[in-house]
């Protein structure tokens, strides 16, 4: 299999780039199909952070172009802040009120930036052997 690692940083800032135009809709479609194969159809599989984050993809090279087989995103607090969004870490923990204060204190006192990694999705139509191969490629890249 012929794979290509692709990184799309902040699609909102690179909206007219040919790779973003080609792959961003495919990322959203992959997430939809993957998440709906595991969760109810009313599960929201995309959010504002998809536009602000950095997407990492393992794509299969085909005659029709790149086909995403695996994707995940990382969102930094800096990117969220720049676009007037709450920290993705706090957004994720919003259902766990007991942890909010601890996380807020940690974010205030941390040095450097922090990233929240989420939305891991692997093509649901791949067989188990192929999924393993793609995941191995992703983490060896």
PyMOL commands that set and color helices and strands:
alter all, ss='L'
color gray80, all
select helices_A, chain A and resi 11-13+18-36+49-52+77-82+88-95+97-109+128-140
alter helices_A, ss='H'
color red, helices_A
select strands_A, chain A and resi 3-9+54-62+65-76+115-122
alter strands_A, ss='S'
color yellow, strands_A
deselect
rebuild
show_as cartoon
